[in-house]
């Protein structure tokens, strides 16, 4: 299969303790808890929330069959860009 899937997501680590130094962590975890997790649990979903983190994202993308490159964009220090290609 050919093609590229690009995903942009909040730059965070997997696990609350690893995000203690994140300047927006209190706000992001609040929004995640009050909105993202309930929406993500709808219809039996895993309820990951918006602070699921880079490690979990990589794990799930690789499990789905992608080779993943994480790009930290200079102009956007808030998000990571995941460039995903089908594994050969």
Biopython code that builds the backbone (N, CA, C, O; Angstrom):
import numpy as np
from Bio.PDB.StructureBuilder import StructureBuilder

atoms = [
    (1, "UNK", "N", (0.848, -1.195, 0.000)),
    (1, "UNK", "CA", (0.000, 0.000, 0.000)),
    (1, "UNK", "C", (0.881, 1.242, 0.000)),
    (1, "UNK", "O", (1.916, 1.291, 0.664)),
    (2, "UNK", "N", (0.455, 2.221, -0.743)),
    (2, "UNK", "CA", (1.177, 3.487, -0.810)),
    (2, "UNK", "C", (0.431, 4.539, -0.002)),
    (2, "UNK", "O", (-0.711, 4.339, 0.413)),
    (3, "UNK", "N", (1.098, 5.649, 0.207)),
    (3, "UNK", "CA", (0.444, 6.779, 0.849)),
    (3, "UNK", "C", (1.123, 7.183, 2.135)),
    (3, "UNK", "O", (1.993, 6.488, 2.659)),
    (4, "UNK", "N", (0.695, 8.327, 2.622)),
    (4, "UNK", "CA", (1.206, 8.878, 3.878)),
    (4, "UNK", "C", (0.013, 9.355, 4.691)),
    (4, "UNK", "O", (-0.899, 9.989, 4.159)),
    (5, "UNK", "N", (0.025, 9.050, 5.971)),
    (5, "UNK", "CA", (-0.959, 9.557, 6.918)),
    (5, "UNK", "C", (-0.210, 10.511, 7.832)),
    (5, "UNK", "O", (0.807, 10.133, 8.414)),
    (6, "UNK", "N", (-0.689, 11.734, 7.969)),
    (6, "UNK", "CA", (-0.050, 12.718, 8.837)),
    (6, "UNK", "C", (-1.018, 13.064, 9.961)),
    (6, "UNK", "O", (-2.183, 13.381, 9.721)),
    (7, "UNK", "N", (-0.514, 12.996, 11.192)),
    (7, "UNK", "CA", (-1.327, 13.293, 12.367)),
    (7, "UNK", "C", (-0.616, 14.364, 13.187)),
    (7, "UNK", "O", (0.585, 14.262, 13.436)),
    (8, "UNK", "N", (-1.342, 15.376, 13.601)),
    (8, "UNK", "CA", (-0.802, 16.414, 14.474)),
    (8, "UNK", "C", (-1.494, 16.268, 15.820)),
    (8, "UNK", "O", (-2.722, 16.225, 15.894)),
    (9, "UNK", "N", (-0.700, 16.192, 16.886)),
    (9, "UNK", "CA", (-1.267, 16.000, 18.213)),
    (9, "UNK", "C", (-0.437, 16.769, 19.234)),
    (9, "UNK", "O", (0.715, 17.121, 18.978)),
    (10, "UNK", "N", (-1.033, 17.023, 20.380)),
    (10, "UNK", "CA", (-0.376, 17.781, 21.444)),
    (10, "UNK", "C", (0.934, 17.106, 21.846)),
    (10, "UNK", "O", (0.991, 15.889, 22.019)),
    (11, "UNK", "N", (1.977, 17.909, 21.992)),
    (11, "UNK", "CA", (3.285, 17.407, 22.421)),
    (11, "UNK", "C", (3.233, 17.147, 23.926)),
    (11, "UNK", "O", (3.282, 18.070, 24.739)),
    (12, "UNK", "N", (3.132, 15.871, 24.268)),
    (12, "UNK", "CA", (3.077, 15.466, 25.672)),
    (12, "UNK", "C", (3.665, 14.070, 25.783)),
    (12, "UNK", "O", (3.815, 13.358, 24.789)),
    (13, "UNK", "N", (3.989, 13.699, 26.991)),
    (13, "UNK", "CA", (4.498, 12.360, 27.264)),
    (13, "UNK", "C", (3.351, 11.502, 27.780)),
    (13, "UNK", "O", (2.343, 12.027, 28.252)),
    (14, "UNK", "N", (3.502, 10.193, 27.691)),
    (14, "UNK", "CA", (2.497, 9.283, 28.223)),
    (14, "UNK", "C", (2.742, 9.139, 29.721)),
    (14, "UNK", "O", (3.807, 8.682, 30.136)),
    (15, "UNK", "N", (1.771, 9.523, 30.521)),
    (15, "UNK", "CA", (1.884, 9.447, 31.978)),
    (15, "UNK", "C", (1.910, 10.824, 32.608)),
    (15, "UNK", "O", (2.707, 11.679, 32.221)),
    (16, "UNK", "N", (1.041, 11.036, 33.576)),
    (16, "UNK", "CA", (0.897, 12.344, 34.225)),
    (16, "UNK", "C", (2.217, 12.834, 34.803)),
    (16, "UNK", "O", (2.574, 13.996, 34.610)),
    (17, "UNK", "N", (2.945, 11.980, 35.502)),
    (17, "UNK", "CA", (4.183, 12.401, 36.165)),
    (17, "UNK", "C", (5.205, 12.956, 35.180)),
    (17, "UNK", "O", (5.994, 13.832, 35.535)),
    (18, "UNK", "N", (5.197, 12.457, 33.955)),
    (18, "UNK", "CA", (6.159, 12.921, 32.955)),
    (18, "UNK", "C", (5.789, 14.286, 32.383)),
    (18, "UNK", "O", (6.592, 14.901, 31.681)),
    (19, "UNK", "N", (4.581, 14.763, 32.676)),
    (19, "UNK", "CA", (4.123, 16.043, 32.136)),
    (19, "UNK", "C", (4.053, 17.149, 33.183)),
    (19, "UNK", "O", (3.487, 18.210, 32.920)),
    (20, "UNK", "N", (4.615, 16.919, 34.358)),
    (20, "UNK", "CA", (4.532, 17.921, 35.423)),
    (20, "UNK", "C", (5.143, 19.253, 35.023)),
    (20, "UNK", "O", (4.688, 20.297, 35.490)),
    (21, "UNK", "N", (6.151, 19.246, 34.180)),
    (21, "UNK", "CA", (6.795, 20.482, 33.750)),
    (21, "UNK", "C", (6.135, 21.145, 32.554)),
    (21, "UNK", "O", (6.540, 22.237, 32.153)),
    (22, "UNK", "N", (5.130, 20.508, 31.979)),
    (22, "UNK", "CA", (4.438, 21.066, 30.809)),
    (22, "UNK", "C", (3.663, 22.304, 31.264)),
    (22, "UNK", "O", (2.823, 22.203, 32.159)),
    (23, "UNK", "N", (3.928, 23.471, 30.665)),
    (23, "UNK", "CA", (3.301, 24.708, 31.142)),
    (23, "UNK", "C", (1.777, 24.733, 31.014)),
    (23, "UNK", "O", (1.117, 25.498, 31.717)),
    (24, "UNK", "N", (1.216, 23.922, 30.142)),
    (24, "UNK", "CA", (-0.235, 23.909, 29.946)),
    (24, "UNK", "C", (-0.903, 22.666, 30.538)),
    (24, "UNK", "O", (-2.098, 22.452, 30.333)),
    (25, "UNK", "N", (-0.145, 21.851, 31.267)),
    (25, "UNK", "CA", (-0.667, 20.574, 31.754)),
    (25, "UNK", "C", (-1.962, 20.703, 32.553)),
    (25, "UNK", "O", (-2.898, 19.953, 32.278)),
    (26, "UNK", "N", (-2.069, 21.610, 33.528)),
    (26, "UNK", "CA", (-3.329, 21.675, 34.286)),
    (26, "UNK", "C", (-4.544, 21.931, 33.390)),
    (26, "UNK", "O", (-5.583, 21.292, 33.555)),
    (27, "UNK", "N", (-4.417, 22.849, 32.461)),
    (27, "UNK", "CA", (-5.514, 23.146, 31.542)),
    (27, "UNK", "C", (-5.813, 21.954, 30.635)),
    (27, "UNK", "O", (-6.971, 21.576, 30.461)),
    (28, "UNK", "N", (-4.768, 21.367, 30.059)),
    (28, "UNK", "CA", (-4.954, 20.268, 29.115)),
    (28, "UNK", "C", (-5.559, 19.036, 29.780)),
    (28, "UNK", "O", (-6.416, 18.376, 29.193)),
    (29, "UNK", "N", (-5.119, 18.719, 31.000)),
    (29, "UNK", "CA", (-5.698, 17.571, 31.698)),
    (29, "UNK", "C", (-7.153, 17.843, 32.085)),
    (29, "UNK", "O", (-7.972, 16.924, 32.076)),
    (30, "UNK", "N", (-7.484, 19.086, 32.423)),
    (30, "UNK", "CA", (-8.871, 19.427, 32.753)),
    (30, "UNK", "C", (-9.778, 19.243, 31.545)),
    (30, "UNK", "O", (-10.823, 18.599, 31.644)),
    (31, "UNK", "N", (-9.385, 19.804, 30.407)),
    (31, "UNK", "CA", (-10.178, 19.640, 29.182)),
    (31, "UNK", "C", (-10.274, 18.161, 28.815)),
    (31, "UNK", "O", (-11.333, 17.681, 28.412)),
    (32, "UNK", "N", (-9.172, 17.451, 28.956)),
    (32, "UNK", "CA", (-9.148, 16.031, 28.628)),
    (32, "UNK", "C", (-10.140, 15.252, 29.487)),
    (32, "UNK", "O", (-10.897, 14.423, 28.981)),
    (33, "UNK", "N", (-10.129, 15.526, 30.786)),
    (33, "UNK", "CA", (-10.995, 14.807, 31.720)),
    (33, "UNK", "C", (-12.467, 15.138, 31.510)),
    (33, "UNK", "O", (-13.322, 14.254, 31.552)),
    (34, "UNK", "N", (-12.755, 16.413, 31.284)),
    (34, "UNK", "CA", (-14.151, 16.849, 31.203)),
    (34, "UNK", "C", (-14.781, 16.664, 29.821)),
    (34, "UNK", "O", (-16.003, 16.567, 29.714)),
    (35, "UNK", "N", (-13.977, 16.614, 28.778)),
    (35, "UNK", "CA", (-14.547, 16.493, 27.443)),
    (35, "UNK", "C", (-13.998, 15.289, 26.665)),
    (35, "UNK", "O", (-14.759, 14.423, 26.234)),
    (36, "UNK", "N", (-12.687, 15.243, 26.493)),
    (36, "UNK", "CA", (-12.092, 14.251, 25.582)),
    (36, "UNK", "C", (-12.289, 12.813, 26.048)),
    (36, "UNK", "O", (-12.652, 11.945, 25.254)),
    (37, "UNK", "N", (-12.052, 12.559, 27.332)),
    (37, "UNK", "CA", (-12.186, 11.179, 27.807)),
    (37, "UNK", "C", (-13.625, 10.682, 27.722)),
    (37, "UNK", "O", (-13.843, 9.570, 27.241)),
    (38, "UNK", "N", (-14.627, 11.461, 28.170)),
    (38, "UNK", "CA", (-16.006, 10.974, 28.009)),
    (38, "UNK", "C", (-16.382, 10.736, 26.547)),
    (38, "UNK", "O", (-17.039, 9.746, 26.227)),
    (39, "UNK", "N", (-15.968, 11.637, 25.667)),
    (39, "UNK", "CA", (-16.260, 11.438, 24.247)),
    (39, "UNK", "C", (-15.550, 10.200, 23.711)),
    (39, "UNK", "O", (-16.107, 9.447, 22.913)),
    (40, "UNK", "N", (-14.313, 9.999, 24.160)),
    (40, "UNK", "CA", (-13.531, 8.853, 23.711)),
    (40, "UNK", "C", (-14.048, 7.521, 24.242)),
    (40, "UNK", "O", (-13.741, 6.468, 23.684)),
    (41, "UNK", "N", (-14.838, 7.561, 25.325)),
    (41, "UNK", "CA", (-15.404, 6.339, 25.893)),
    (41, "UNK", "C", (-16.781, 6.026, 25.308)),
    (41, "UNK", "O", (-17.327, 4.946, 25.536)),
    (42, "UNK", "N", (-17.332, 6.965, 24.563)),
    (42, "UNK", "CA", (-18.631, 6.763, 23.938)),
    (42, "UNK", "C", (-18.573, 5.546, 23.017)),
    (42, "UNK", "O", (-17.590, 5.347, 22.304)),
    (43, "UNK", "N", (-19.594, 4.762, 23.035)),
    (43, "UNK", "CA", (-19.673, 3.561, 22.197)),
    (43, "UNK", "C", (-18.537, 2.581, 22.466)),
    (43, "UNK", "O", (-18.115, 1.858, 21.564)),
    (44, "UNK", "N", (-18.042, 2.552, 23.700)),
    (44, "UNK", "CA", (-17.051, 1.552, 24.081)),
    (44, "UNK", "C", (-15.616, 1.848, 23.701)),
    (44, "UNK", "O", (-14.772, 0.952, 23.739)),
    (45, "UNK", "N", (-15.318, 3.096, 23.330)),
    (45, "UNK", "CA", (-13.950, 3.473, 22.971)),
    (45, "UNK", "C", (-13.021, 3.435, 24.173)),
    (45, "UNK", "O", (-13.485, 3.293, 25.304)),
    (46, "UNK", "N", (-11.709, 3.561, 23.949)),
    (46, "UNK", "CA", (-10.734, 3.440, 25.033)),
    (46, "UNK", "C", (-10.629, 4.662, 25.946)),
    (46, "UNK", "O", (-10.020, 4.558, 27.011)),
    (47, "UNK", "N", (-11.193, 5.809, 25.578)),
    (47, "UNK", "CA", (-11.146, 6.992, 26.438)),
    (47, "UNK", "C", (-9.738, 7.474, 26.717)),
    (47, "UNK", "O", (-9.381, 7.710, 27.871)),
    (48, "UNK", "N", (-8.946, 7.621, 25.694)),
    (48, "UNK", "CA", (-7.541, 8.001, 25.865)),
    (48, "UNK", "C", (-7.369, 9.422, 26.373)),
    (48, "UNK", "O", (-6.455, 9.685, 27.154)),
    (49, "UNK", "N", (-8.214, 10.334, 25.956)),
    (49, "UNK", "CA", (-8.055, 11.733, 26.337)),
    (49, "UNK", "C", (-6.983, 12.412, 25.510)),
    (49, "UNK", "O", (-6.234, 11.765, 24.778)),
    (50, "UNK", "N", (-6.922, 13.735, 25.639)),
    (50, "UNK", "CA", (-5.995, 14.490, 24.791)),
    (50, "UNK", "C", (-4.546, 14.397, 25.247)),
    (50, "UNK", "O", (-3.646, 14.742, 24.481)),
    (51, "UNK", "N", (-4.297, 13.948, 26.453)),
    (51, "UNK", "CA", (-2.928, 13.843, 26.953)),
    (51, "UNK", "C", (-2.449, 12.389, 26.937)),
    (51, "UNK", "O", (-1.752, 11.950, 27.852)),
    (52, "UNK", "N", (-2.822, 11.657, 25.905)),
    (52, "UNK", "CA", (-2.421, 10.255, 25.794)),
    (52, "UNK", "C", (-0.934, 10.121, 25.586)),
    (52, "UNK", "O", (-0.358, 9.101, 25.965)),
    (53, "UNK", "N", (-0.288, 11.109, 24.997)),
    (53, "UNK", "CA", (1.164, 11.168, 24.931)),
    (53, "UNK", "C", (1.806, 10.458, 23.752)),
    (53, "UNK", "O", (1.221, 9.599, 23.092)),
    (54, "UNK", "N", (3.034, 10.868, 23.534)),
    (54, "UNK", "CA", (3.811, 10.392, 22.391)),
    (54, "UNK", "C", (4.020, 8.879, 22.415)),
    (54, "UNK", "O", (3.879, 8.224, 21.382)),
    (55, "UNK", "N", (4.348, 8.320, 23.560)),
    (55, "UNK", "CA", (4.652, 6.892, 23.627)),
    (55, "UNK", "C", (3.426, 6.047, 23.263)),
    (55, "UNK", "O", (3.542, 5.065, 22.530)),
    (56, "UNK", "N", (2.260, 6.431, 23.774)),
    (56, "UNK", "CA", (1.029, 5.695, 23.467)),
    (56, "UNK", "C", (0.658, 5.879, 21.997)),
    (56, "UNK", "O", (0.236, 4.928, 21.339)),
    (57, "UNK", "N", (0.812, 7.087, 21.484)),
    (57, "UNK", "CA", (0.512, 7.344, 20.071)),
    (57, "UNK", "C", (1.400, 6.484, 19.174)),
    (57, "UNK", "O", (0.916, 5.841, 18.242)),
    (58, "UNK", "N", (2.695, 6.478, 19.460)),
    (58, "UNK", "CA", (3.625, 5.661, 18.669)),
    (58, "UNK", "C", (3.250, 4.184, 18.731)),
    (58, "UNK", "O", (3.239, 3.498, 17.710)),
    (59, "UNK", "N", (2.947, 3.706, 19.915)),
    (59, "UNK", "CA", (2.587, 2.305, 20.096)),
    (59, "UNK", "C", (1.362, 1.940, 19.265)),
    (59, "UNK", "O", (1.349, 0.911, 18.589)),
    (60, "UNK", "N", (0.337, 2.779, 19.315)),
    (60, "UNK", "CA", (-0.899, 2.470, 18.593)),
    (60, "UNK", "C", (-0.719, 2.589, 17.078)),
    (60, "UNK", "O", (-1.265, 1.784, 16.324)),
    (61, "UNK", "N", (0.034, 3.580, 16.636)),
    (61, "UNK", "CA", (0.279, 3.735, 15.198)),
    (61, "UNK", "C", (1.107, 2.571, 14.653)),
    (61, "UNK", "O", (0.834, 2.061, 13.566)),
    (62, "UNK", "N", (2.122, 2.156, 15.417)),
    (62, "UNK", "CA", (2.946, 1.021, 14.984)),
    (62, "UNK", "C", (2.129, -0.271, 14.994)),
    (62, "UNK", "O", (2.268, -1.104, 14.099)),
    (63, "UNK", "N", (1.284, -0.433, 15.999)),
    (63, "UNK", "CA", (0.414, -1.609, 16.072)),
    (63, "UNK", "C", (-0.553, -1.659, 14.881)),
    (63, "UNK", "O", (-0.960, -2.737, 14.447)),
    (64, "UNK", "N", (-0.911, -0.484, 14.364)),
    (64, "UNK", "CA", (-1.808, -0.406, 13.206)),
    (64, "UNK", "C", (-1.074, -0.652, 11.887)),
    (64, "UNK", "O", (-1.695, -0.668, 10.824)),
    (65, "UNK", "N", (0.249, -0.843, 11.953)),
    (65, "UNK", "CA", (0.996, -1.201, 10.751)),
    (65, "UNK", "C", (1.765, -0.071, 10.094)),
    (65, "UNK", "O", (2.135, -0.165, 8.924)),
    (66, "UNK", "N", (2.009, 1.000, 10.844)),
    (66, "UNK", "CA", (2.736, 2.134, 10.279)),
    (66, "UNK", "C", (4.175, 2.195, 10.767)),
    (66, "UNK", "O", (4.480, 1.799, 11.892)),
    (67, "UNK", "N", (5.058, 2.698, 9.903)),
    (67, "UNK", "CA", (6.373, 3.176, 10.316)),
    (67, "UNK", "C", (6.164, 4.653, 10.592)),
    (67, "UNK", "O", (5.582, 5.361, 9.770)),
    (68, "UNK", "N", (6.632, 5.127, 11.741)),
    (68, "UNK", "CA", (6.292, 6.479, 12.179)),
    (68, "UNK", "C", (7.543, 7.311, 12.410)),
    (68, "UNK", "O", (8.504, 6.859, 13.032)),
    (69, "UNK", "N", (7.511, 8.526, 11.902)),
    (69, "UNK", "CA", (8.538, 9.532, 12.177)),
    (69, "UNK", "C", (7.847, 10.677, 12.904)),
    (69, "UNK", "O", (6.858, 11.222, 12.415)),
    (70, "UNK", "N", (8.372, 11.045, 14.080)),
    (70, "UNK", "CA", (7.813, 12.176, 14.816)),
    (70, "UNK", "C", (8.634, 13.405, 14.476)),
    (70, "UNK", "O", (9.855, 13.413, 14.637)),
    (71, "UNK", "N", (7.958, 14.440, 14.005)),
    (71, "UNK", "CA", (8.619, 15.680, 13.612)),
    (71, "UNK", "C", (8.216, 16.772, 14.597)),
    (71, "UNK", "O", (7.033, 17.067, 14.767)),
    (72, "UNK", "N", (9.222, 17.369, 15.245)),
    (72, "UNK", "CA", (8.971, 18.525, 16.107)),
    (72, "UNK", "C", (9.157, 19.769, 15.250)),
    (72, "UNK", "O", (10.277, 20.122, 14.880)),
    (73, "UNK", "N", (8.061, 20.419, 14.945)),
    (73, "UNK", "CA", (8.080, 21.564, 14.038)),
    (73, "UNK", "C", (8.540, 22.822, 14.774)),
    (73, "UNK", "O", (8.033, 23.133, 15.851)),
    (74, "UNK", "N", (9.494, 23.539, 14.196)),
    (74, "UNK", "CA", (10.033, 24.751, 14.823)),
    (74, "UNK", "C", (8.962, 25.798, 15.074)),
    (74, "UNK", "O", (8.991, 26.487, 16.093)),
    (75, "UNK", "N", (8.022, 25.920, 14.154)),
    (75, "UNK", "CA", (7.010, 26.965, 14.246)),
    (75, "UNK", "C", (5.852, 26.589, 15.166)),
    (75, "UNK", "O", (4.982, 27.419, 15.431)),
    (76, "UNK", "N", (5.830, 25.348, 15.657)),
    (76, "UNK", "CA", (4.739, 24.891, 16.517)),
    (76, "UNK", "C", (5.321, 24.077, 17.664)),
    (76, "UNK", "O", (5.510, 22.867, 17.539)),
    (77, "UNK", "N", (5.600, 24.733, 18.770)),
    (77, "UNK", "CA", (6.196, 24.049, 19.917)),
    (77, "UNK", "C", (5.135, 23.375, 20.788)),
    (77, "UNK", "O", (5.473, 22.736, 21.785)),
    (78, "UNK", "N", (3.874, 23.508, 20.430)),
    (78, "UNK", "CA", (2.767, 22.944, 21.197)),
    (78, "UNK", "C", (2.378, 21.541, 20.717)),
    (78, "UNK", "O", (1.836, 20.746, 21.485)),
    (79, "UNK", "N", (2.656, 21.247, 19.455)),
    (79, "UNK", "CA", (2.224, 19.987, 18.844)),
    (79, "UNK", "C", (3.387, 19.217, 18.236)),
    (79, "UNK", "O", (4.434, 19.783, 17.919)),
    (80, "UNK", "N", (3.178, 17.913, 18.080)),
    (80, "UNK", "CA", (4.078, 17.050, 17.320)),
    (80, "UNK", "C", (3.373, 16.645, 16.039)),
    (80, "UNK", "O", (2.146, 16.570, 15.988)),
    (81, "UNK", "N", (4.152, 16.388, 15.017)),
    (81, "UNK", "CA", (3.633, 15.919, 13.736)),
    (81, "UNK", "C", (4.112, 14.479, 13.544)),
    (81, "UNK", "O", (5.314, 14.211, 13.550)),
    (82, "UNK", "N", (3.170, 13.565, 13.377)),
    (82, "UNK", "CA", (3.477, 12.153, 13.163)),
    (82, "UNK", "C", (3.319, 11.860, 11.675)),
    (82, "UNK", "O", (2.218, 11.955, 11.134)),
    (83, "UNK", "N", (4.407, 11.508, 11.021)),
    (83, "UNK", "CA", (4.373, 11.163, 9.604)),
    (83, "UNK", "C", (4.398, 9.635, 9.530)),
    (83, "UNK", "O", (5.381, 8.999, 9.908)),
    (84, "UNK", "N", (3.308, 9.065, 9.040)),
    (84, "UNK", "CA", (3.110, 7.614, 9.078)),
    (84, "UNK", "C", (3.044, 7.039, 7.667)),
    (84, "UNK", "O", (2.309, 7.523, 6.807)),
    (85, "UNK", "N", (3.831, 5.997, 7.461)),
    (85, "UNK", "CA", (3.832, 5.297, 6.171)),
    (85, "UNK", "C", (3.542, 3.822, 6.431)),
    (85, "UNK", "O", (3.966, 3.275, 7.450)),
    (86, "UNK", "N", (2.823, 3.176, 5.515)),
    (86, "UNK", "CA", (2.557, 1.749, 5.699)),
    (86, "UNK", "C", (3.865, 0.962, 5.798)),
    (86, "UNK", "O", (4.798, 1.179, 5.026)),
    (87, "UNK", "N", (3.909, 0.053, 6.756)),
    (87, "UNK", "CA", (5.087, -0.798, 6.911)),
    (87, "UNK", "C", (5.198, -1.713, 5.698)),
    (87, "UNK", "O", (4.212, -2.295, 5.247)),
    (88, "UNK", "N", (6.401, -1.827, 5.186)),
    (88, "UNK", "CA", (6.623, -2.652, 3.976)),
    (88, "UNK", "C", (6.512, -4.123, 4.281)),
    (88, "UNK", "O", (6.669, -4.953, 3.385)),
]
sb = StructureBuilder()
sb.init_structure("model")
sb.init_model(0)
sb.init_chain("A")
sb.init_seg("    ")
for serial, (resi, resn, name, xyz) in enumerate(atoms, 1):
    if name == "N":
        sb.init_residue(resn, " ", resi, " ")
    sb.init_atom(name, np.array(xyz, "f"), 0.0, 1.0, " ", f" {name:<3s}", serial, name[0])
structure = sb.get_structure()
